[in-house]
Each structure stands twice: as C-alpha cells, then as structure tokens.
C-alpha cells in the first residue's frame, strides 16, 4: 500500500491553519446591535398602524420606511402599544417579532 497520497494532507491542514489564524487577527469585529430592553422608551419616528399589538409576529414590514429614510422608527399600534424597529441598517419589525414592547414617548 502506497502512502504517497497522505503527504499533501499536512500541507493542506497547515495552509488552512495559517489562513484561519490570519483572518482571526485581521478581520474587523462587528459589535452586535444594541437592541432596547422590554419597556424602554421608544425612539425615532413613529409608524402608526391600524391594528392592535397582540404579541409576536404581526403584519409584515411595518418598519419598511426605515429602510428608505435611514432614521430610527418605532411602531404605534391602535391599542397604544409600541415596538421598536430593528437597529439601522436593519429595517425589520424587531420588537414585534421578538415580543419586546417599548413605552411610547
């Protein structure tokens, strides 16, 4: 049995190790977005919707205007509840999707 095909394995593993180490030291660390906690004060521009907040996933894309304006928004529901949109550049209905409400200013 010939073992000549095994010799490249350490070279390939070494190359992978060198590339991984290089990336670990040169790649910029992206800090996670700072999302508000439950009952924090809503901030930004309100997006008023005509349905009540019932917790969890609701109507999709109420925070869509945030993508266009690039300014923070929050959703105001017809039952005077509020949820925060995702941190810019995210324009998801973050508070709504995660069941986190905010206090209307």
C-alpha positions as CSV (number, residue, x, y, z in Angstrom):
1,X,0.0,0.0,0.0
2,X,1.4,3.3,-1.0
3,X,1.2,6.3,1.3
4,X,2.3,9.0,-1.2
5,X,-1.3,10.4,-1.2
6,X,-1.1,11.2,2.5
7,X,1.9,13.6,2.3
8,X,-0.2,16.6,1.0
9,X,-2.6,16.3,3.9
10,X,-0.3,18.0,6.5
11,X,0.4,20.8,3.9
12,X,-3.4,21.4,3.3
13,X,-4.1,21.4,7.1
14,X,-1.2,23.7,7.7
15,X,-2.5,26.1,5.0
16,X,-6.0,26.1,6.5
17,X,-4.5,26.8,9.9
18,X,-2.4,29.8,8.5
19,X,-5.4,31.3,6.7
20,X,-7.7,30.9,9.7
21,X,-5.1,32.5,12.0
22,X,-4.6,35.4,9.6
23,X,-8.4,36.0,9.3
24,X,-8.7,35.9,13.1
25,X,-6.2,38.7,13.6
26,X,-7.1,40.9,10.6
27,X,-10.9,40.7,10.4
28,X,-12.8,43.6,11.9
29,X,-15.1,42.6,14.8
30,X,-18.6,43.8,14.3
31,X,-20.3,44.6,17.6
32,X,-23.9,43.3,17.9
33,X,-26.7,45.9,17.5
34,X,-27.8,47.5,20.7
35,X,-31.5,46.5,20.9
36,X,-33.7,48.0,23.6
37,X,-34.9,46.0,26.6
38,X,-38.5,45.4,27.5
39,X,-40.4,48.7,28.3
40,X,-37.6,51.0,27.2
41,X,-38.7,54.3,25.8
42,X,-39.4,54.1,22.0
43,X,-37.2,56.3,19.9
44,X,-37.2,57.6,16.4
45,X,-40.1,58.4,14.1
46,X,-43.5,56.7,14.8
47,X,-45.1,54.4,12.2
48,X,-48.8,54.4,13.1
49,X,-50.7,51.2,12.1
50,X,-54.4,50.4,12.2
51,X,-54.2,47.1,14.0
52,X,-53.7,46.1,17.7
53,X,-50.5,44.7,19.0
54,X,-51.1,41.2,20.3
55,X,-47.6,40.0,20.8
56,X,-45.3,38.2,18.5
57,X,-45.3,38.2,14.7
58,X,-48.0,40.5,13.3
59,X,-48.4,42.3,9.9
60,X,-45.1,42.2,8.0
61,X,-42.9,45.1,7.1
62,X,-44.4,47.9,9.2
63,X,-40.8,49.2,9.7
64,X,-40.1,49.3,5.9
65,X,-40.0,53.2,5.9
66,X,-36.8,52.9,8.0
67,X,-35.0,51.3,5.0
68,X,-35.8,54.4,2.9
69,X,-35.2,57.2,5.4
70,X,-32.2,55.6,7.3
71,X,-33.6,57.0,10.5
72,X,-34.9,55.0,13.6
73,X,-38.6,54.2,13.7
74,X,-41.0,52.5,16.1
75,X,-44.5,51.1,15.5
76,X,-47.5,52.6,17.3
77,X,-50.5,50.2,17.4
78,X,-54.2,51.0,17.7
79,X,-54.2,49.8,21.3
80,X,-51.5,52.3,22.3
81,X,-48.7,49.7,22.4
82,X,-45.3,50.3,20.8
83,X,-42.5,48.2,19.5
84,X,-39.1,49.3,18.2
85,X,-37.9,48.7,14.7
86,X,-34.5,47.0,14.2
87,X,-31.3,49.0,14.6
88,X,-30.2,50.7,11.4
89,X,-29.4,49.4,8.7
90,X,-31.9,46.7,9.8
91,X,-35.5,47.6,9.0
92,X,-37.2,44.6,10.4
93,X,-40.1,44.8,12.9
94,X,-37.6,43.7,15.6
95,X,-39.6,44.5,18.7
96,X,-42.8,43.0,17.3
97,X,-41.1,39.8,16.1
98,X,-39.4,39.3,19.5
99,X,-42.4,40.3,21.6
100,X,-40.5,43.3,23.1
101,X,-42.6,46.4,23.7
102,X,-41.4,49.9,24.2
103,X,-43.0,52.8,26.1
104,X,-44.5,55.5,23.8
105,X,-42.9,58.9,24.3
